[in-house]
Amino acid sequence: MVRNQEVLQDVVIKFAGDSGDGMQLTGTQFTNNTALLGNDLSTFPDFPAEIRAPLGTLPGVSGYQLRFSSDAIYTPGDNYDVLVAMNAAALKANLATLKKGGKIIVNTDGFDAKNLRLANYPDGENPIADDSLQNYEVIKMDVTKMTREALKEFTMGTKEKDRAKNMFVLGFLYWMYDRDMESSVNFLKEKFEKRPEILDSNIKVLQAGYNYGETTEAFTTTYKVEKARMEPGTYRSIMGNQALALGLVAASQKSGLPMFLGTYPITPASDILHELSRHKNFGIRTYQAEDEIAAISAAIGASYGGSLGVTTTSGPGMALKTEAMGLAVMLEIPLLIIDVQRGGPSTGLPTKTEQSDLLQAYYGRNGECPMPVIAAASPADCFDAVYEAVKISVQHMVPVIFLSDGYIANGAEPWKFPTEEALHPIHVKFKTELGHHEDKFQPYIRDENLVRPWVVPGTKGLEHRIGGIEKQNITGNISYDPANHQQMVKIRQEKVDKIAEFIPEQKIDTGKPEGDVLVLGWGSTYGVIKSAVLELQARGKSVSHAHLRHLRPFPKNLGELLRRFKTVLIPEINNGQLIKIIRDQYLIDAKGYHKIMGVPITKQELIEEIENYL
């Protein structure tokens, strides 16, 4: 049968179904296939908050959004072109975000009376049987029935056969977008090599989905998105937590320090532990402690012992780690505290994204307890940003807080492999003997940058006391002297402030260095700000974008840069946190745009907000 092929520039697909429908796996496989084709891409997985939400209900809907393009893109898109809905709840939860005229691929088996009732549709109402979807192109497929038919010769039970439904949908989409299935076949072979029946059944259903598109006369058009024009190099699709883990491995190798991860599982940070545990061949030691306090305390012990100590968590775990973070500040040793933020307070929205731990990172400890704060801007940026965080921590003998969030952690984008030569060296110097004018080791004697020496315990002649009680300047002895305490507080603050001399000056990411509006961002708002600002610039508007990686201390030219604009607008996925710090430090009447819904800011809503100040 002769079919037309339409070349598209940009496509947004949302996969949605029950947690057990395998939508995350389907989305991930399509994403990896997309990366191999050379499209630019951005993803947004959307997990249900409940581990075992009732099947067929709205709280149980699991989603995966993928945008791929032949142009450079920075967000997963505001609205979908295609919605894959495995049941009625998936359709209901996502229909409002589908573009008018968009495609809906529905599994008709998920729209029986039971599923409609669970999705809270009124009795007698069925969206795929009435005219309520007339503004969309609806592709109806009884995926369940066709999956079972494809596996009729297999001896496995019906429940096991139905688990392959997602492969049918994936195969159909590979046909629809003119894709080769080899990447997914190889994935299945690797995953199920010891379970041949499951391997064969998944490949059979994947092929059946592809053949369905090929042989059914209802579909007359396939679609293709050409390769994106990207900087030459070797790329892979990478999620934020993966990039972060690889950045830690690279920093360990370049510094020559063995890395120790002391952690306690918590959403959405747990995947960092899972990824790092695969890299024991690089001398990475991972330790799952009994709680958050034990986890950071073990990491502090590792750093004191001459290793690169790291601990990972999310907001609730940060709250538990605070006393030990103060101990690390008092000891003045390297330590990396990674906070993958989520909706709060308390347990909050464990699977949803938020940027609401910035003030906690700044001030959330007892006493005067300053620590550098660094934030990643995107999944791929996690590699470079965490590498830089390690460098600062080790070379300035200071614990550093690294901020990511659920959107960055679980999202994916193309990442260009760095060369070893491109990674800045991380210089580590252990003190191994007394200095020329030193009769006795002085653990708090400092260099010109106020950095104290790092000594591995057991080094002959360099024994010294540690602990959380205030230290006497230079000697490190316990001191309750008021003047000494004030002096040590000032020194610890000045040491953090001096880091500004070693970080790059703030640059404008997009636009001119002065004008009407500067959109100042941090963290995961990077993509949406860049997209919105580029569109407004194309309309001739005077708007620029600057994005902060270094949140404490700020780059030393930041105040001067901010004053070149009539208005500074700060969008955040919180109730206004960076804006408080900017107003405090620079006395600028910055404006805020705050969204606290557990989902990212959209491009269109940000454009409308920026236009209020133009």
C-alpha positions as CSV (number, residue, x, y, z in Angstrom):
1,M,0.0,0.0,0.0
2,V,1.4,3.4,-1.0
3,R,1.5,5.9,1.9
4,N,2.4,9.6,2.1
5,Q,5.3,10.8,4.3
6,E,5.0,14.2,6.0
7,V,8.2,15.9,7.3
8,L,7.6,17.6,10.7
9,Q,9.8,20.1,12.5
10,D,8.7,19.5,16.0
11,V,6.6,16.8,17.8
12,V,5.4,16.5,21.4
13,I,4.1,13.1,22.5
14,K,2.6,12.3,25.9
15,F,2.4,8.6,26.9
16,A,-0.2,8.1,29.7
17,G,-1.7,5.1,31.5
18,D,-1.7,3.2,34.8
19,S,1.5,2.7,36.7
20,G,1.5,-0.9,35.5
21,D,1.1,0.0,31.8
22,G,4.8,0.6,31.3
23,M,4.5,4.2,30.0
24,Q,7.8,5.2,31.6
25,L,9.6,2.4,29.8
26,T,7.7,3.1,26.5
27,G,8.7,6.8,26.7
28,T,12.3,6.0,27.6
29,Q,12.7,3.6,24.7
30,F,11.2,6.1,22.2
31,T,13.5,8.7,23.7
32,N,16.6,6.6,23.3
33,N,15.6,5.8,19.7
34,T,15.1,9.5,19.1
35,A,18.6,10.3,20.4
36,L,20.1,7.7,18.1
37,L,18.4,9.5,15.2
38,G,20.1,12.8,16.1
39,N,17.0,14.8,17.0
40,D,17.2,17.4,19.7
41,L,14.9,16.2,22.5
42,S,13.6,17.1,26.0
43,T,11.5,14.9,28.3
44,F,9.3,15.2,31.4
45,P,8.3,12.0,33.2
46,D,5.3,12.5,35.5
47,F,4.9,9.9,38.2
48,P,1.9,9.3,40.4
49,A,2.6,10.2,44.1
50,E,1.0,7.0,45.5
51,I,3.1,3.9,45.1
52,R,0.0,1.7,44.6
53,A,-2.8,4.0,43.5
54,P,-5.9,2.0,42.5
55,L,-5.8,0.9,38.9
56,G,-7.9,3.0,36.5
57,T,-8.1,6.1,38.8
58,L,-6.9,9.6,38.2
59,P,-4.3,9.6,41.0
60,G,-2.8,6.4,39.5
61,V,-2.1,8.0,36.0
62,S,1.6,7.7,35.1
63,G,2.9,9.9,32.2
64,Y,5.9,10.5,30.1
65,Q,6.2,13.6,27.9
66,L,8.7,13.7,25.0
67,R,9.5,16.5,22.6
68,F,11.8,16.0,19.7
69,S,12.8,18.4,16.9
70,S,15.0,19.2,14.0
71,D,15.7,22.5,15.7
72,A,17.3,23.3,19.1
73,I,14.7,23.0,21.9
74,Y,14.9,23.8,25.6
75,T,11.6,22.5,27.1
76,P,9.4,19.4,26.7
77,G,6.7,21.7,25.2
78,D,3.6,23.3,26.6
79,N,1.0,21.2,24.7
80,Y,1.1,17.7,23.1
81,D,0.7,16.9,19.4
82,V,-0.1,13.2,20.3
83,L,-1.6,11.7,23.4
84,V,-1.4,8.0,24.0
85,A,-4.1,7.1,26.4
86,M,-4.2,3.5,27.7
87,N,-7.4,4.1,29.7
88,A,-10.1,6.6,30.4
89,A,-8.3,8.1,33.4
90,A,-5.2,8.8,31.3
91,L,-7.4,10.7,28.7
92,K,-9.2,12.7,31.3
93,A,-6.0,13.7,33.1
94,N,-4.2,14.9,30.0
95,L,-6.8,16.1,27.5
96,A,-6.7,19.7,28.5
97,T,-3.0,19.9,27.4
98,L,-3.5,18.3,24.0
99,K,-3.4,20.7,21.0
100,K,-6.7,21.2,19.1
101,G,-6.6,18.9,16.1
102,G,-4.0,16.7,17.9
103,K,-3.9,12.9,17.7
104,I,-5.3,10.7,20.4
105,I,-4.2,7.0,20.3
106,V,-6.6,5.2,22.7
107,N,-6.6,1.6,23.9
108,T,-10.4,0.9,23.6
109,D,-10.2,-1.8,26.2
110,G,-9.4,0.9,28.8
111,F,-12.7,2.6,28.1
112,D,-15.1,-0.1,29.4
113,A,-17.8,0.7,32.0
114,K,-15.5,0.0,34.9
115,N,-12.7,2.2,33.7
116,L,-15.1,5.0,32.8
117,R,-16.5,4.8,36.3
118,L,-13.1,4.8,38.0
119,A,-12.1,7.9,36.0
120,N,-15.3,9.7,37.3
121,Y,-17.1,9.9,34.0
122,P,-20.9,10.3,34.4
123,D,-22.9,7.1,33.8
124,G,-23.6,6.6,30.1
125,E,-20.8,9.0,29.0
126,N,-17.9,7.6,26.9
127,P,-15.6,10.1,25.3
128,I,-14.5,7.8,22.5
129,A,-18.1,6.8,21.6
130,D,-19.7,10.3,21.6
131,D,-18.8,13.5,19.8
132,S,-16.8,15.1,22.7
133,L,-13.5,14.5,20.9
134,Q,-14.6,15.8,17.5
135,N,-11.8,18.5,17.6
136,Y,-9.2,15.8,17.7
137,E,-8.0,12.9,15.4
138,V,-8.9,9.8,17.4
139,I,-7.0,6.6,16.6
140,K,-8.8,3.7,18.3
141,M,-7.0,0.4,18.8
142,D,-7.9,-2.5,21.1
143,V,-4.3,-2.8,22.2
144,T,-5.2,-5.4,24.8
145,K,-7.0,-7.7,22.4
146,M,-4.3,-7.4,19.7
147,T,-1.5,-8.1,22.2
148,R,-3.3,-11.3,23.4
149,E,-3.8,-12.3,19.8
150,A,-0.1,-11.8,19.0
151,L,0.7,-14.0,21.9
152,K,-1.9,-16.7,21.5
153,E,0.7,-19.4,20.9
154,F,2.5,-18.5,24.2
155,T,1.7,-20.5,27.3
156,M,2.0,-17.6,29.7
157,G,-1.1,-16.3,31.6
158,T,-3.4,-13.5,30.4
159,K,-2.0,-11.1,33.1
160,E,1.6,-11.7,31.9
161,K,0.5,-11.3,28.2
162,D,-1.1,-8.0,29.0
163,R,2.1,-6.6,30.5
164,A,3.4,-6.4,26.9
165,K,0.7,-3.9,25.8
166,N,3.2,-1.0,25.9
167,M,5.4,-2.8,23.3
168,F,2.4,-2.8,20.9
169,V,2.0,0.9,21.3
170,L,5.8,1.4,20.9
171,G,5.9,-0.6,17.7
172,F,3.0,1.3,16.3
173,L,4.7,4.6,17.0
174,Y,7.9,3.4,15.5
175,W,5.9,2.8,12.3
176,M,4.1,6.1,12.5
177,Y,7.3,8.1,12.8
178,D,9.3,5.9,10.3
179,R,11.7,4.5,12.9
180,D,13.9,1.4,13.1
181,M,13.1,-0.9,16.0
182,E,16.6,-2.3,16.5
183,S,17.4,-0.2,19.5
184,S,14.4,-1.5,21.5
185,V,15.0,-5.1,20.3
186,N,18.6,-4.9,21.6
187,F,17.3,-3.4,24.9
188,L,14.9,-6.3,25.3
189,K,17.6,-8.9,24.5
190,E,19.9,-7.4,27.2
191,K,17.1,-7.0,29.8
192,F,15.5,-10.5,29.4
193,E,18.4,-12.6,28.1
194,K,17.8,-15.1,31.0
195,R,14.0,-15.2,30.5
196,P,13.6,-16.3,26.8
197,E,9.8,-16.5,26.9
198,I,9.4,-12.9,28.1
199,L,12.0,-11.7,25.6
200,D,10.3,-13.5,22.7
201,S,6.8,-12.3,23.7
202,N,7.9,-8.6,23.9
203,I,9.7,-8.7,20.6
204,K,6.6,-10.4,19.0
205,V,4.2,-7.7,20.3
206,L,6.6,-4.9,19.3
207,Q,6.6,-6.3,15.8
208,A,2.8,-6.8,15.9
209,G,2.3,-3.1,16.7
210,Y,4.6,-2.1,13.8
211,N,2.8,-4.4,11.4
212,Y,-0.6,-3.1,12.5
213,G,0.4,0.4,11.3
214,E,1.9,-1.1,8.1
215,T,-1.2,-3.2,7.1
216,T,-4.2,-1.2,8.4
217,E,-5.6,0.9,5.6
218,A,-7.0,3.5,8.1
219,F,-3.5,5.1,8.3
220,T,-2.4,6.8,5.1
221,T,0.5,9.0,6.4
222,T,3.8,8.4,8.3
223,Y,5.8,11.2,9.7
224,K,9.5,12.1,9.9
225,V,11.6,14.6,11.9
226,E,15.0,15.3,10.4
227,K,18.2,15.4,12.4
228,A,18.9,18.5,14.4
229,R,21.8,20.7,13.6
230,M,24.1,20.2,16.6
231,E,27.7,20.8,17.5
232,P,29.8,17.9,16.2
233,G,30.6,15.2,18.8
234,T,29.4,12.0,20.4
235,Y,26.0,12.3,22.1
236,R,23.8,10.2,24.3
237,S,20.4,10.8,25.9
238,I,21.0,11.3,29.6
239,M,18.8,12.0,32.6
240,G,19.8,14.5,35.3
241,N,20.5,11.9,38.0
242,Q,22.6,9.9,35.6
243,A,24.6,13.0,34.5
244,L,25.1,13.9,38.2
245,A,26.4,10.5,39.0
246,L,28.9,10.5,36.1
247,G,30.0,14.0,37.1
248,L,30.9,12.7,40.5
249,V,32.8,9.8,39.0
250,A,34.7,12.2,36.8
251,A,35.5,14.5,39.7
252,S,36.7,11.5,41.7
253,Q,39.0,10.4,38.9
254,K,40.4,13.9,38.1
255,S,41.0,14.7,41.8
256,G,42.5,11.3,42.6
257,L,40.2,11.0,45.6
258,P,38.3,7.8,46.3
259,M,34.6,8.7,46.5
260,F,32.3,7.6,49.3
261,L,28.5,8.1,49.0
262,G,26.6,7.9,52.3
263,T,22.9,8.1,51.6
264,Y,19.4,7.1,52.5
265,P,16.8,6.4,49.7
266,I,14.4,9.2,49.0
267,T,12.4,10.3,45.9
268,P,13.6,11.7,43.6
269,A,17.3,11.3,44.5
270,S,17.5,7.5,44.9
271,D,18.6,6.9,41.3
272,I,22.0,8.6,42.1
273,L,22.7,5.8,44.5
274,H,21.6,3.2,41.9
275,E,23.8,4.7,39.2
276,L,26.9,5.2,41.4
277,S,26.7,1.6,42.7
278,R,27.4,0.4,39.1
279,H,30.8,2.2,39.1
280,K,32.7,0.3,41.8
281,N,35.4,-0.3,39.2
282,F,36.3,3.4,39.6
283,G,36.8,3.1,43.4
284,I,33.3,4.4,44.2
285,R,32.0,3.2,47.5
286,T,28.2,3.4,48.2
287,Y,26.7,3.0,51.6
288,Q,22.9,2.9,52.2
289,A,22.6,4.0,55.8
290,E,19.8,3.4,58.3
291,D,18.7,7.1,58.2
292,E,19.6,10.5,56.8
293,I,21.7,11.5,59.8
294,A,23.8,8.3,59.7
295,A,24.2,8.8,55.9
296,I,25.7,12.3,56.2
297,S,27.7,11.5,59.3
298,A,29.3,8.5,57.4
299,A,30.2,10.9,54.5
300,I,31.7,13.4,56.9
301,G,33.8,10.6,58.4
302,A,35.0,9.6,54.9
303,S,36.0,13.2,54.1
304,Y,37.9,13.5,57.4
305,G,39.7,10.3,56.4
306,G,40.8,11.8,53.1
307,S,38.1,10.7,50.7
308,L,35.5,12.7,48.7
309,G,32.5,12.5,50.9
310,V,29.1,12.8,49.2
311,T,25.5,12.5,50.5
312,T,22.3,12.7,48.5
313,T,18.7,13.5,49.6
314,S,15.6,15.6,49.0
315,G,14.0,18.4,51.1
316,P,12.8,16.3,54.0
317,G,16.2,14.6,54.2
318,M,18.0,18.0,54.1
319,A,16.0,18.9,57.3
320,L,17.3,15.9,59.1
321,K,20.9,16.4,57.9
322,T,21.2,20.0,59.2
323,E,23.0,19.4,62.5
324,A,25.7,17.3,60.7
325,M,26.0,19.9,58.0
326,G,26.9,22.4,60.8
327,L,29.5,19.9,62.0
328,A,31.1,19.8,58.5
329,V,31.1,23.6,58.4
330,M,32.8,23.7,61.9
331,L,35.4,21.1,60.8
332,E,36.0,22.9,57.5
333,I,36.3,19.7,55.4
334,P,35.2,19.0,51.9
335,L,31.7,17.5,51.6
336,L,29.0,17.5,48.9
337,I,25.4,17.6,50.0
338,I,23.1,17.0,47.0
339,D,19.5,18.0,47.3
340,V,17.1,16.9,44.5
341,Q,14.2,19.1,45.4
342,R,10.5,18.1,45.4
343,G,7.2,19.6,46.4
344,G,7.0,20.3,50.2
345,P,6.7,20.9,53.1
346,S,6.8,17.6,55.0
347,T,6.2,14.7,52.7
348,G,4.5,17.1,50.4
349,L,4.4,16.1,46.7
350,P,7.1,13.4,46.6
351,T,7.0,12.8,42.8
352,K,6.4,16.4,41.7
353,T,9.0,19.2,41.1
354,E,9.7,22.4,43.1
355,Q,12.5,24.8,43.7
356,S,11.5,25.5,47.3
357,D,14.7,24.5,49.2
358,L,16.8,27.5,48.3
359,L,16.2,29.4,51.5
360,Q,16.8,26.1,53.4
361,A,20.1,25.7,51.6
362,Y,21.0,29.3,52.5
363,Y,19.8,29.6,56.1
364,G,18.4,26.2,57.2
365,R,21.0,25.5,60.0
366,N,21.5,26.7,63.5
367,G,23.9,29.5,64.1
368,E,25.9,31.4,61.5
369,C,26.6,28.5,59.2
370,P,27.5,29.7,55.6
371,M,27.9,27.2,52.8
372,P,28.4,27.6,49.0
373,V,25.3,26.8,47.0
374,I,25.4,25.7,43.3
375,A,22.4,24.7,41.1
376,A,22.2,22.8,37.8
377,A,20.1,24.2,35.0
378,S,19.2,21.1,33.0
379,P,19.8,17.3,32.9
380,A,23.0,17.5,30.9
381,D,24.2,20.5,33.0
382,C,24.2,18.3,36.1
383,F,27.6,16.8,34.9
384,D,29.4,20.1,34.7
385,A,27.7,21.8,37.7
386,V,28.4,18.9,40.1
387,Y,32.0,18.6,38.9
388,E,32.4,22.3,39.7
389,A,30.8,21.9,43.1
390,V,33.4,19.1,43.9
391,K,36.2,21.4,42.8
392,I,35.1,24.2,45.0
393,S,34.5,21.9,48.0
394,V,38.0,20.3,47.7
395,Q,40.0,23.3,46.9
396,H,38.4,25.6,49.5
397,M,38.0,23.0,52.2
398,V,34.3,23.7,52.6
399,P,31.0,21.7,52.4
400,V,29.0,22.6,49.3
401,I,25.2,22.3,48.7
402,F,24.3,21.2,45.2
403,L,20.6,21.8,44.1
404,S,18.8,19.8,41.5
405,D,15.1,19.0,41.3
406,G,12.6,16.4,40.2
407,Y,12.2,17.9,36.8
408,I,15.9,17.9,36.1
409,A,16.5,14.5,37.8
410,N,14.0,12.5,35.7
411,G,14.1,14.6,32.5
412,A,16.4,13.7,29.6
413,E,18.2,15.6,26.8
414,P,21.1,15.0,24.5
415,W,24.5,15.2,26.3
416,K,27.8,15.6,24.4
417,F,30.5,13.4,25.9
418,P,33.3,15.6,27.3
419,T,36.9,14.8,26.6
420,E,39.2,14.3,29.6
421,E,41.3,17.3,28.4
422,A,38.2,19.5,28.6
423,L,37.7,18.8,32.3
424,H,39.5,21.4,34.5
425,P,42.0,19.8,36.9
426,I,41.0,19.4,40.6
427,H,44.1,20.0,42.7
428,V,44.2,18.2,46.0
429,K,47.0,18.8,48.5
430,F,47.2,16.9,51.8
431,K,49.5,18.2,54.5
432,T,52.0,15.4,55.4
433,E,54.6,17.2,57.6
434,L,55.1,20.2,59.8
435,G,56.1,23.5,58.2
436,H,59.4,25.3,58.7
437,H,58.2,27.5,61.5
438,E,55.8,25.0,63.0
439,D,56.7,23.3,66.2
440,K,53.3,21.8,66.6
441,F,50.5,21.1,64.0
442,Q,48.0,24.0,63.9
443,P,44.9,22.7,62.1
444,Y,43.3,26.1,61.6
445,I,46.3,28.0,60.3
446,R,45.2,29.3,56.9
447,D,46.5,30.3,53.5
448,E,45.8,33.5,51.6
449,N,42.3,32.2,50.8
450,L,41.5,31.3,54.4
451,V,41.8,27.6,53.5
452,R,43.0,25.3,56.3
453,P,45.2,22.2,55.7
454,W,43.7,18.8,55.0
455,V,45.4,16.0,57.0
456,V,44.7,12.3,56.7
457,P,44.2,10.9,60.2
458,G,47.2,8.9,61.4
459,T,49.8,11.1,59.7
460,K,52.7,11.1,62.1
461,G,53.1,14.4,64.0
462,L,49.9,15.9,62.7
463,E,47.4,14.6,65.2
464,H,44.5,17.1,65.9
465,R,41.2,17.3,67.6
466,I,37.8,17.4,65.8
467,G,34.3,18.0,67.0
468,G,31.3,20.4,66.8
469,I,32.3,22.7,69.7
470,E,33.8,26.1,68.6
471,K,37.5,26.0,67.8
472,Q,40.1,28.3,68.9
473,N,41.6,30.1,65.9
474,I,44.7,28.5,64.6
475,T,45.2,25.8,67.3
476,G,41.8,24.1,66.9
477,N,41.5,23.7,70.7
478,I,38.0,24.0,72.2
479,S,37.2,27.7,73.0
480,Y,34.3,29.4,74.7
481,D,35.9,32.9,74.3
482,P,33.4,35.4,73.0
483,A,35.9,37.3,70.9
484,N,37.3,34.1,69.4
485,H,33.8,32.9,68.4
486,Q,33.0,36.1,66.6
487,Q,36.3,35.9,64.8
488,M,35.8,32.3,63.7
489,V,32.2,33.1,62.5
490,K,33.6,36.0,60.5
491,I,36.4,33.9,59.0
492,R,34.1,31.1,57.9
493,Q,31.8,33.6,56.2
494,E,34.7,35.4,54.6
495,K,36.1,32.1,53.3
496,V,32.8,31.4,51.5
497,D,32.7,35.0,50.2
498,K,36.2,34.8,48.8
499,I,35.1,31.9,46.5
500,A,33.5,34.6,44.3
501,E,37.1,35.4,43.2
502,F,37.5,31.9,41.7
503,I,34.2,31.5,39.8
504,P,33.3,33.1,36.4
505,E,31.6,36.5,36.3
506,Q,27.9,36.3,35.4
507,K,27.2,36.5,31.7
508,I,24.0,37.2,29.8
509,D,22.8,33.9,28.3
510,T,20.5,35.4,25.7
511,G,20.1,39.0,24.6
512,K,21.9,42.3,25.1
513,P,23.8,43.4,28.3
514,E,21.3,46.1,29.0
515,G,17.6,46.9,28.2
516,D,14.1,46.9,29.4
517,V,13.7,43.5,31.1
518,L,16.2,41.0,32.4
519,V,14.7,37.6,33.2
520,L,16.9,36.2,36.0
521,G,16.6,32.5,36.6
522,W,18.2,29.6,38.5
523,G,17.9,25.8,38.3
524,S,15.3,24.1,36.1
525,T,13.6,27.3,34.9
526,Y,16.5,27.6,32.4
527,G,14.8,26.0,29.4
528,V,11.5,27.8,29.6
529,I,13.1,31.2,30.2
530,K,15.4,30.8,27.2
531,S,12.5,29.7,25.0
532,A,10.3,32.6,26.1
533,V,13.1,35.2,25.7
534,L,14.1,33.9,22.3
535,E,10.5,34.2,21.0
536,L,10.1,37.8,22.4
537,Q,13.5,38.8,20.9
538,A,12.3,37.5,17.6
539,R,9.4,40.0,17.9
540,G,11.9,42.8,18.5
541,K,11.4,43.1,22.3
542,S,14.1,44.4,24.6
543,V,14.4,41.4,26.9
544,S,17.5,39.4,28.0
545,H,18.1,36.2,30.1
546,A,20.8,35.5,32.7
547,H,20.9,32.2,34.6
548,L,22.7,31.7,37.9
549,R,24.7,28.5,38.6
550,H,26.5,30.1,41.6
551,L,23.9,31.1,44.2
552,R,26.2,31.5,47.2
553,P,28.4,33.4,46.7
554,F,27.0,35.2,43.7
555,P,29.3,36.1,40.9
556,K,31.1,39.4,41.9
557,N,29.7,41.4,38.9
558,L,26.0,40.4,39.4
559,G,24.9,43.6,41.1
560,E,26.3,45.7,38.3
561,L,24.7,43.5,35.6
562,L,21.2,43.7,37.3
563,R,21.3,47.5,37.4
564,R,21.6,47.8,33.7
565,F,18.0,46.8,33.2
566,K,14.8,48.7,34.0
567,T,13.1,45.6,35.3
568,V,14.5,42.4,36.7
569,L,11.9,39.5,36.6
570,I,12.7,36.3,38.6
571,P,10.5,33.3,37.7
572,E,10.7,30.5,40.3
573,I,8.8,27.2,41.1
574,N,8.3,28.4,44.7
575,N,6.7,31.2,46.5
576,G,9.5,33.7,46.0
577,Q,12.9,32.7,47.4
578,L,15.8,33.9,45.1
579,I,13.9,37.2,44.8
580,K,14.2,37.7,48.6
581,I,18.0,37.2,48.5
582,I,18.4,39.4,45.4
583,R,16.4,42.2,47.0
584,D,18.3,41.9,50.2
585,Q,21.8,41.9,48.7
586,Y,21.4,44.4,45.9
587,L,18.5,46.6,47.0
588,I,16.8,46.1,43.6
589,D,13.0,46.1,43.3
590,A,13.0,42.8,41.4
591,K,9.6,41.3,40.3
592,G,8.7,37.7,40.8
593,Y,6.6,35.1,39.0
594,H,5.8,32.1,41.2
595,K,4.3,28.8,40.3
596,I,3.8,26.2,43.0
597,M,1.8,23.4,41.4
598,G,4.4,20.6,41.2
599,V,4.8,21.2,37.4
600,P,7.2,23.4,35.4
601,I,6.3,26.9,34.3
602,T,5.1,26.9,30.7
603,K,6.5,29.1,27.9
604,Q,3.3,30.8,27.1
605,E,2.5,31.8,30.7
606,L,6.0,33.2,31.1
607,I,5.8,35.2,27.8
608,E,2.5,36.8,29.0
609,E,4.2,37.7,32.3
610,I,7.3,39.2,30.7
611,E,5.0,41.3,28.4
612,N,3.5,43.0,31.5
613,Y,6.9,44.7,32.0
614,L,7.7,45.6,28.4
